[in-house]
């Protein structure tokens, strides 16, 4: 947590779709990078589900597996916030600030049922989906996208302001270690290319300048396979693809 010694503010990462990047001493780029990934993934599912033919079971299996990877990553992120970040901030917060933190946890709970309905919809499409199931899934995905967008915007503008008020560089680094404590090294071969997907070249260069060399190396090794599996799942994406 915060120390008595003030240190310089750091330039904050600000990615497309991000609601805010409050100034402060903690470099919270990984939080914003994760949020970018969740927003981007939901946009990708919303774009592809209505265009994926009902009878193409192989693509539905790839999409369902990809949904599981997305939902697991988001669940891990929200659980880490609920178990580590909000309690750490609660220890210092005023009543008004505590209300923001309580809202964060409540919003996590509102999103979970929508994610569960999406998971069920993908599984039904794998098993024996039809136009009606696909239509319901597309509608639920839009609801999940809107719910998550509201929550992430609230978190970025208000909760991250509290992070910058109460955390310094070292305190935030220690908290990030708790976030990643249960990750296996092999998880990085999916997570790093997932984090980099869809970034502009300027944002990618910014991110690469903030991560340690081993992460850059894993990204280079893992990206070709990741991109192939992404193309398989989002096979019917009709939007122009980035190079
Ligand atoms: Fe977050």
Boltz pocket constraint, residues with backbone or C-beta under 6 A from the ligand:
constraints:
  - pocket:
      binder: B
      contacts: [[A, 31], [A, 35], [A, 77], [A, 81], [A, 155]]
      max_distance: 6.0
